[in-house]
Amino acid sequence: MALPRVVVGITGASGMPYALDLLEALQGLAEVHLVLSQGAKRVLWEEMGLSPKDLYPLAHRVYKDADLGAPIASGSFPTRGMVVVPCSATTLAKVAWGLADTLLTRAAYVHLKEKRPLILVPRETPLPLPTLRAMVALAEAGAVVMPASPGFYHRPKEIKDLLGFLTQRILDHLGLPAHRAPRWGET
Ligand SMILES: Cc1cc2nc3c(=O)[nH]c(=O)nc-3n(C[C@H](O)[C@H](O)[C@H](O)COP(=O)(O)O)c2cc1C
């Protein structure tokens, strides 16, 4: 049976390990369609010493952010949903106000208009009013705003325990099976 297609967008916010953890978790669960913004390339290098090419083995297809003719730019290309992780304040605002001038923001726009799951994982603190307003607009439009703020009630010991907490919540919202962190109330 064909795997569900999931679009993963990576933008230039801090938190590249979250993106890597999600890509690894999606292996065997989904057909991953990957797009990185220009900002993502810089932060991926600063935080992990990686270039976009290092992520290619984790994706079924990788697109250039300038390729507005790619399949994921159209609502006629079926997907299970899209995740933007980490999501910069810039991309968050663009998606909130319907700006679709790159493939990544266009794909997010398509997920909103097709009413498919769109999960945005912003990483910024503190949050200024324009970003808070953008978050409200996104929630009103049906997106899931899931800040990169893992809980601690599962008593994480390593960074991977914190990553797993967030990745599991993302997979939950995509309707994909997830066993990456203990769940509250389960032994
Ligand atoms: C090392 C580094 C860390 C950054 N961290 C953040 C961040 O945590 N959150 C954020 O919103 N922007 C952050 N930025 C700024 C964004 O990369 C910048 O606003 C960029 O224009 C985002 O564009 P994009 O959304 O197209 O990737 C960071 C930039 C650099 C170089």
Ligand as a Chemical Component Dictionary entry (heavy atoms), coordinates in Angstrom:
data_LIG
# 
_chem_comp.id                   LIG 
_chem_comp.type                 NON-POLYMER 
_chem_comp.pdbx_formal_charge   0 
_chem_comp.three_letter_code    LIG 
# 
loop_
_chem_comp_atom.comp_id 
_chem_comp_atom.atom_id 
_chem_comp_atom.alt_atom_id 
_chem_comp_atom.type_symbol 
_chem_comp_atom.charge 
_chem_comp_atom.model_Cartn_x 
_chem_comp_atom.model_Cartn_y 
_chem_comp_atom.model_Cartn_z 
_chem_comp_atom.pdbx_ordinal 
LIG C1  C1  C 0 21.576 31.270 13.597 1  
LIG C2  C2  C 0 20.226 31.888 13.363 2  
LIG C3  C3  C 0 19.191 31.576 14.225 3  
LIG C4  C4  C 0 17.919 32.121 14.016 4  
LIG N1  N1  N 0 16.917 31.764 14.871 5  
LIG C5  C5  C 0 15.665 32.183 14.650 6  
LIG C6  C6  C 0 14.606 31.744 15.478 7  
LIG O1  O1  O 0 14.791 30.983 16.430 8  
LIG N2  N2  N 0 13.354 32.141 15.168 9  
LIG C7  C7  C 0 13.085 32.948 14.096 10 
LIG O2  O2  O 0 11.919 33.247 13.872 11 
LIG N3  N3  N 0 14.086 33.421 13.293 12 
LIG C8  C8  C 0 15.361 33.052 13.545 13 
LIG N4  N4  N 0 16.386 33.483 12.733 14 
LIG C9  C9  C 0 16.104 34.483 11.713 15 
LIG C10 C10 C 0 15.539 33.894 10.424 16 
LIG O3  O3  O 0 16.450 32.957 9.877  17 
LIG C11 C11 C 0 15.291 35.021 9.419  18 
LIG O4  O4  O 0 14.247 35.855 9.905  19 
LIG C12 C12 C 0 14.957 34.544 8.029  20 
LIG O5  O5  O 0 14.636 35.649 7.212  21 
LIG C13 C13 C 0 13.823 33.566 7.997  22 
LIG O6  O6  O 0 13.499 33.307 6.643  23 
LIG P1  P1  P 0 12.747 31.974 6.208  24 
LIG O7  O7  O 0 11.485 31.915 6.993  25 
LIG O8  O8  O 0 12.489 32.162 4.742  26 
LIG O9  O9  O 0 13.659 30.839 6.512  27 
LIG C14 C14 C 0 17.680 32.979 12.921 28 
LIG C15 C15 C 0 18.730 33.284 12.044 29 
LIG C16 C16 C 0 19.989 32.750 12.266 30 
LIG C17 C17 C 0 21.095 33.065 11.304 31 
# 
loop_
_chem_comp_bond.comp_id 
_chem_comp_bond.atom_id_1 
_chem_comp_bond.atom_id_2 
_chem_comp_bond.value_order 
_chem_comp_bond.pdbx_ordinal 
LIG C1  C2  SING 1  
LIG C2  C3  SING 2  
LIG C2  C16 DOUB 3  
LIG C3  C4  DOUB 4  
LIG C4  N1  SING 5  
LIG C4  C14 SING 6  
LIG N1  C5  DOUB 7  
LIG C5  C6  SING 8  
LIG C5  C8  SING 9  
LIG C6  O1  DOUB 10 
LIG C6  N2  SING 11 
LIG N2  C7  SING 12 
LIG C7  O2  DOUB 13 
LIG C7  N3  SING 14 
LIG N3  C8  DOUB 15 
LIG C8  N4  SING 16 
LIG N4  C9  SING 17 
LIG N4  C14 SING 18 
LIG C9  C10 SING 19 
LIG C10 O3  SING 20 
LIG C10 C11 SING 21 
LIG C11 O4  SING 22 
LIG C11 C12 SING 23 
LIG C12 O5  SING 24 
LIG C12 C13 SING 25 
LIG C13 O6  SING 26 
LIG O6  P1  SING 27 
LIG P1  O7  DOUB 28 
LIG P1  O8  SING 29 
LIG P1  O9  SING 30 
LIG C14 C15 DOUB 31 
LIG C15 C16 SING 32 
LIG C16 C17 SING 33 
# 
